[in-house]
Amino acid sequence: MMQVRLFKPSVGEEELANIRTVFERAWLGLGPTVVQFEKEWNAYLGAKNSVGVNSGTAALHLALTSYNFPRGARVLVPAMTFVATATAVLYNHLEPVFVDVAPDTLNLSLDDLQRKITKDCVAVVPVHFGGHPVPMEKLLPIARAHKLAVIEDCAHCAGGSYNGRKLGLWGDIGCFSFEEKKGMTTGDGGMMSTNQPELIEPLRANRWVGIDKDTWKRAAHYTADQETDTRHWYYEIAVLGYKYNMNDLMAAIGLAQLRKLDRMNRRKAEIIARYLERIKDLHRIRPLQPYQLEDSGYWIFGVRCEQRDALILHLKKRGIATGVHYMPLPLHPLFRTNTDSIPAARKVWEFVLTLPLFADLTDVEVDYVCDALQDFERK
Ligand SMILES: Cc1ncc(COP(=O)(O)O)c(C=O)c1O
């Protein structure tokens, strides 16, 4: 029996070669490779400034920190997302407001967004769910009219574009995750990117326990012959920082992954097209989202099925891994006191199922999954 994983990072010789270079320098922490990765990421995305961190969660946390919002201010987040979208709000002593999903895309509903905006809302964090773009040309005027900062959660859509512009550059700050299951990976890792450099430049200290100097650059002065400065070790802490830095090993992997990103996204689009073609006549199993594959950066491929749990078992018996993204956040005990109304999310999440998708998935494996889906339809 075939065993098909749900996600699998596409890593090999290119990543190893970059890691070797970092080993040879024997500087593994925050250093020149992080700087190079940030530069190449800027060039790839078309961003003016990017700050590398050790997770997408850290990126979201710090992006919100940059605004210094008053304690207790409210931030609009989708109800169906990974918990980090909302915990980043809590870390900043802010309060999440859960916006219901648009039933067709599973992105946040713009109608519900408008209903939930109150005068104490300061920001909105749209998540491009599964890599499917939020209609940013519609979201932005709503956000601007209410003076909301727009932090795009791009954990699912690295490299994806919408209407010719890279996702992550539509709002004020784009936050990416390079966690191991994502479209590109650095093991764990994340990035904040923007075309308003002043928004995130100060966060370089926040990601580095508050230190306002670059240790790699300072190290060059520790031993220099002509140096008369005895204070080469000096730094000051002016802000509350976190140990959130990306390191050179992560960046080494990231540089290799970045070169493959478009290719990996194109391959995933091809796989999704193959899935869609093979399930187009099924009635019990329908595509999760209205996939638009051109210039896309989809992270997951999913289906909707009224007998979802039976389908999970059917696939499990055939060695096919599945997942559920996501149980709505207000259903978690952490948010039990939240009373936001999210009827669409409460209904739809019971029927969603994530199927295997990653760049190295073979056509034979996709066909094996599709055969199993067709078997289920006939049962
Ligand atoms: C929507 C969303 N936001 C944020 C994150 C957090 O990313 P990380 O795992 O890199 O902290 C994830 C991770 O799965 C995610 O799915």
The ligand as an SDF file (V2000), in Angstrom:
LIG
                    3D

 16 16  0  0  0  0  0  0  0  0999 V2000
   -2.5280   31.4220    9.2570 C   0  0  0  0  0  0  0  0  0  0  0  0
   -1.2650   31.2090   10.0460 C   0  0  0  0  0  0  0  0  0  0  0  0
   -0.7230   32.2660   10.6790 N   0  0  0  0  0  0  0  0  0  0  0  0
    0.4110   32.1450   11.3880 C   0  0  0  0  0  0  0  0  0  0  0  0
    1.0520   30.9340   11.5050 C   0  0  0  0  0  0  0  0  0  0  0  0
    2.2500   30.8530   12.3960 C   0  0  0  0  0  0  0  0  0  0  0  0
    3.3960   30.4950   11.7340 O   0  0  0  0  0  0  0  0  0  0  0  0
    4.5930   29.7670   12.5300 P   0  0  0  0  0  0  0  0  0  0  0  0
    4.2000   28.3390   12.6830 O   0  0  0  0  0  0  0  0  0  0  0  0
    5.7510   29.9610   11.6100 O   0  0  0  0  0  0  0  0  0  0  0  0
    4.7520   30.4620   13.8120 O   0  0  0  0  0  0  0  0  0  0  0  0
    0.5450   29.8180   10.8560 C   0  0  0  0  0  0  0  0  0  0  0  0
    1.2330   28.5160   10.9720 C   0  0  0  0  0  0  0  0  0  0  0  0
    0.7200   27.4850   10.6620 O   0  0  0  0  0  0  0  0  0  0  0  0
   -0.6480   29.9550   10.1110 C   0  0  0  0  0  0  0  0  0  0  0  0
   -1.2090   28.9030    9.4900 O   0  0  0  0  0  0  0  0  0  0  0  0
  1  2  1  0
  2  3  1  0
  2 15  2  0
  3  4  2  0
  4  5  1  0
  5  6  1  0
  5 12  2  0
  6  7  1  0
  7  8  1  0
  8  9  2  0
  8 10  1  0
  8 11  1  0
 12 13  1  0
 12 15  1  0
 13 14  2  0
 15 16  1  0
M  END
$$$$
